[in-house]
Amino acid sequence: MGIIYITGHKNPDLDSICSAYGYARLMNLQDPDNTYIPVRCGHMSDSTRTILEQLDIEIPAYKRDVYPKVRDVMLSKDTGIDADDLLTSVAAIYEKNNPSAIPVFEKNEFYGLLTVDDITNWTMRELSRDNKITKIPKVRDIMTAQEPGIETDELFDEGRSMLQSSSKRGLAVYDDGKYAGYVTRRCFLKAPKNSVILVDHNESRQSIQGIETANIIGIIDHHRLDAIKTDQPIFICAEPLGSTCTIVYQQFIRNNRTPDPLTAKVLLTGLISDTLILKSPTTTGDDAVAAHVLASICRIDLEEYGLSMFSRLEGLKEREPGAAIVSDFKTYTESGLKIGIGQCEVTTLNDLKDYAETYAKALEEVRVMQGLGWAVLMITDVIHEHSALICTEHRGNRHLPYKTISKNIFDMPHVMSRKKQLLPEIIHAVEDY
């Protein structure tokens, strides 16, 4: 049985996390021969965590990367012999599989690795004395000094280098200081690949670290395609809908399955978040149908649930500005200019003046830190369908079609979508100068 990770993008929002959760639920039903595990490759905002905790689900765990690790190739910790066993007890093991190293235990605690070199060296020494072996030793008596082991999370390439530079044929593997298994040189003949399905994104720069080393087997997305190159044909479902969760719901239907009430509520949460309670211009008829069906399955009022969900949003004045800005921040390159566009949802813009200056300074810090030419932050009032835009200093600001509130801060009535409404204006502003 293989493990397949399902992950959203680096700045996990509700649509990213909920679609990974929902698609894992579907695929575990469809494919019992594999285990599908939803993960996230970034840290959630406090608001996102609060909403997910209300769902009473196991929140997808944080996974830093999908680089191959020593744990992916290590051999079992359950095989081995006792340190007080006679060397003759090893003969049967070698006759069976000819290992280059064997774990040795003392009172069920890991003692070290007996290698074929230990056995050979002892045998040659005995034969050189009397040309015969007169006494069979205990395993512990022929073992040579052990070398430091490797941690399970060590990168595959690092583990291979450590073993290549070692005089030993094998090394012990530890997990937080506890023996977990062992590796030999045979373990590093070929690097393994983690299998991954991408949801809510398809570009490598937005994905989990190490994605270039992974075996990508699927993409579920609703963004523009700049997909990662793959070695084999894969399943791709990319549609211009308002939410990836809508696509996941449709995959349930296409496979003649109905989401259980909890999964339906998770998918509805992501859908409502990304479509701003079906008010975003990116919302399609398919999104509306999916939302109402999912609400019916979990027996909740769609509008009431959406308003309740957004009411849990923490005000920007209370949040740490830098963290709030990068919590949903995407970068683009247009006409050679690297641009960053963040978006935060709020339930009112009445307090904008209280934090605008602080966020403008933090936005400039983000721009410098990420090496961007221009950075903007769109603050969207999801209740009143109104946004404000904070920009760093750039001549493109002069070409934006919005009314100026104050320096580099603009009013955006009826603008809700970064992708469909703001991004085209940003591109035009860049092209105009």
N, C-alpha and C positions, 0 to 999 in steps of 0.2 A: 504493500500500500504506500503510495507516494503522498508527499505533502505539497500542496499548492497554495501559495500565499496570494491573497487578494488585497491590493493596496490602492488607496487614492493618492493625491498629490502631497507635496511637502508641507503645505499650509492647510491642514485638514479642516474643512468646514463640515457642516451637517450633511450636505448632499454627498460629499466624498466618503464620510464614515458610514452613513446609513446605507449607501448603495453597496459598499464593500460587505457590510453585514448581511444585507438582503441577498446579494448574489451568492455569498457563501452558503446561506441557508438553502437556496435553490440547488446549487451544484452538489451539495452533500446529499440531497434527495435524488438527483439525477445520476450521480456517479459514485456509487458506494465503494468502488475500488480505490478511490483516492480520498484524502481528507483535505478540505478547503478551509483555510484559516484566514479570517479577515484581520488585517493589521493596519496600523497607521504609521507613516514615516515622518511625522512631525508632531509637535506638541499643540494641544488644543487650547483655545481661549477658555477663560473661566465660564463665559456664557454658554459655549458649546458643551463643556463638561456638565454644567448644571442641567441643561436640557436633556442630555443623554442619561444622566443619573435619574431623572424623573421617569425615564422609560423602563427602569428596572431591568436592564440588560447587562450582559458582560461586555463592557466597552472594549472594542478591539485594542489589543496591546500595542505598545510602541515598539517598532522594529527599526533599528538604526540603519541597517543595510542588508543586502542580499549577496554580499561577497561570499564565496565558499570559505568555510571555516574548518578548523581541525576537527570539530565535533561531527562534521559531515562525513569524515573518512575514518574516524577512530574505530578500533575494534572493541569487542564486548569486554566489559569489566567482570563478567560472570564466569569466564573461563580462567583456569589456572591450577596451580599445584601448591602444596604446603612446603614451607621452607625446610621442614624436617623429613620430607619424603626422600627416599634414596634415589639416586640418579637413574636407577633402572626403571623407575616409574615414568620417566620421561620418554623412554623408548617407544611405548605404545602411541604417545602423542605424535612423535616424529614419523612413525610409520604411517600414521593416518593422514597428516596434512603438511608435514615438513615445515613448521613455522620457524621464522628467524628469531623470534622472541616469545617467551612464555611468562605471563604474570605469576608472581610468587606471593603467597600470603602466609602470615603468621597469626594464628588465632583469629582468623577471618579479617585481619587488617592487612592492607597492602604492604608488602615488604620490599618488592623491587622486581626487576625484570631479569630473567635468566635468558641469555642469548646463546645462539649456536656457537658464537666465538668463545664464550665461557666454557662450553663443553669441549670444544676442539682444543683449546689451550690446556685445559686440565689433562685431557687424554694424551696429548703430545708430551707433556711433562712426565707423566707416569711411564709412558713407553720409553722415554729417553733414559730413565733410571735403570730399570730392570728388563726392559723389552717385554714387559707384561704388566697387567693390572692386577694387583693383589687384593685391593680393598675398594668397595663401592662407597663413595662418600654421600653425605647428605647434600641436598640441593644448595643449602645456605653456604656450605663449605667451598663451593667452587664459583660462587657469584663474585664478580668484581665490583668495584665501587660504582655506585649509581651516579648518573648525571642529572641535573635539574630537569624537571618535566616541562610540559607545555600546557597552557590553559586551553580549555575547550573553545573559547572565543577567539583564539589566535587565528589570524588570517591563514588560509591554506598555503600561500606562497611563503609566508614567514615560517610556518611550521616545517615546510620542506627545506628551507634554507638552514634552519636550526639542526635538522637531522643530518643534512648533508655535511655540515661542519663538525658533526659529532663523530666520535670514534665508535659509537654504539650503532647497532642495527635497529634499535627501537628505543622509544622514549615513553615514559608514563604521561598520561593526560589527566589534568586536574580541573575540577569545577569548583571555584571558590575554595581552593585548598583541599578539597576532598577528591580522592581517587575516582576517576570516571571511566577509565579505559586506557588503551595504549595505541600507539601507532608504530608502524615499521616503514621501511623505505618503499615497500610495495604499495602502501596506502597512497603515496604521492605520485604514482605513475601518470595519473590523469586527473585533472581538476574537475570536481563535480559542478553541476549547475543547479541552482534553485529555480523551481518553476513558479512563475508569477503571472497573475492576471491584473491588468491595469483598469481601474475605474475612474471616471471623472477627469481623465487626462490621457494624453498619448505621447507627450514629448519627454525625452530623456532628462532634460534640464529641470522638469517639474517633478520628476519621479524619485523613487527611493535610491539611495546611494548604492552603487554596484549593479545597477540595472543592466549595464552593458555586458556583465558577465552572466546574466541570468537567461533562462529559457522562457521567453515570453510566449504564453500560449493563448492569450486572449486580450481584447480591448473592448470595454464598454464605455462609451463617451458621448458627450453632446457638444464638444468644442470643435474648432477647426482642426484639420488633420495635419500634423507634422510628425507622423508616426515613426517610431524607432524601427530600424531595419532588423528583420528577423531571419533566422536560418531556414525556417520551415513555414509553410502556409499556416495561418492561424485564424481563429474565429474573431471577427470584428463586427461589432454592432454599434455604429455611430450614426446618430440621428439629430437633426437640429431642433431638439426639444428643450423645454425649460429646465429640466432636471434629469440627472442620470438615474435617479430613483424611478422615474417614469419608465425608462428603458428597462430597468430591472423588473418592474411590475409586468411589462409587456412580455418579458422572457418567461415569467411564470405562466402567463396565459398561453403563449405559443407552445409551451411544453405541457399543456393541459393540467396545470396545477394552480391551486389557489393559495395565496399566502395565509398562514395562520394569523390570528388576530394580533399577536405581538409583532410579528414581522411586518404586517400591514401597517401598524402604527409607526414602526421604525421608518419604513419607506415613505409614509405620509409626512413624517417629520422632515426628512430630507427634501421632499418635494415642495412642501410649504416654504421651507427656508430659502431654497434657491429661486422659487418663483415669487417670493414675497407675498404669500397668500394669494397666488394666482393673479397678482396685479402687475408683475413685471412684463415689459413688452416681449420678453422671450417666451412667455407662456403661450402654449398652443392648445388646440382643442384636445389633443391626446393627453396633455397634462391635466386639463380640467376633468376629463373622463376618469383618468387614473386616480386623481385626488378624491373624487366623489365615491368611487368604488372602494378604495382603501378605507375611507372614513366609514363607509357602510359596514365593511368587514369588521372593523374594530369598534363599531357602534359609538362614534363620537361625532359631535357637530363640527363640521369643517371650519367654519368661520370662527366659532368660539374657541376652538383648539388653537387655531393660528394666532389669534389675538392674545390668548393666554401664553403661548410660547414666546412671542416677541416681547411680551410684558416682562419676561424674565431677563431681558437684555440689560446688561449693566451699562449705566450711562458713561459716556466717554470721559467725563470729568473725573469719575472715580477710577478709571483704568490707567495703567502705566502706558503713556503715549507710544513709546517705541514698540512695545509688545502688541498694542492694539493695531498699529499700522501694519505690521508684518504678519498679523494673524490671517489676513486674506489679501495677499500682495502678489501680483503677477507682473512679470517683466516681458517686454516686447522690444524688438529692434526694427525701427522704421527709418529708411533713408540714412542708415548708418548711425542712428541715434538710439542709445539704450534708454528705454523709458520704463518706469515702474508705476503701476496703478494699483492702489489699495482701495478697499471698500469696507466700510463699517456700517452696520445697521443700528438705528436708534429709533425711539418712539416719539421723539420731539427734537426740533432744531431750535427751540426757544432759548436754550442755554449755550448756543454755539459761541457767542462772544466770550463766555467764561473760560473756554479752553482752546479757542482757535489759535492764539499766539503760541501757546505751549506746544500744540500739535504741529504747527508750522516749523518750529525749531527742531522737533523730533523728526519730522519728515526730511528736513535737510540732512540730518545726521544719518538717516537711513540711505538717502541718495549717495552720500559720500562713501559710506561703508560698503554699499553694493556696487560702487563704480558706475553709477547711472548719470546720464546727461540731464534728465528731467524726471521728477517724481511728483505724482499727484495723489491726493486722497479724497475719495468720494464718500461723503457721509449721507446716508439715505434714511429718511424718515419713512418707515414702512407703513405707518398708519395714514399719513396725509399725502403720500406719494410725491415727495418733494426731496431734493438733495441739495447739498452744498459741496463746493469743491475747493480744497486747499492745495495750492501749488508751490513748488519751489521756484526760485527765480530762474526764469528762462524766457527768451523772446517769443516762444510759442504761445505764452500767455496772452499776448496781444491779439492773437488770431482766434481765440476761443469765442464762441457765439453766445456767451453768457453775461448777464449783468453783473458788474463788479459790486461786491459788498464792501470790501476794503482791499488793500494791496495784496494781490495774489490770492484772494478769496472770492469765489463767485457763487451766485445764486442759480439753481437749476430746477425750476418748477417742472413737475411731471417727468423728470428724468429718474429712472429707477435701475436701468441696466448698464453695467460697466461694458459688457461685451457688445450690446446692440446699439446703445445710444452714445456712451462716452467715448469708447475707443475710436469709432469713425471720426469724431470731431478732433481727437488728439492727432490722428493720422493726417487729417486735413491741415491742422495747425502746423505740423512739422513740414508738410509739403509746401505750404504757402510761403515759408520764409526761405 
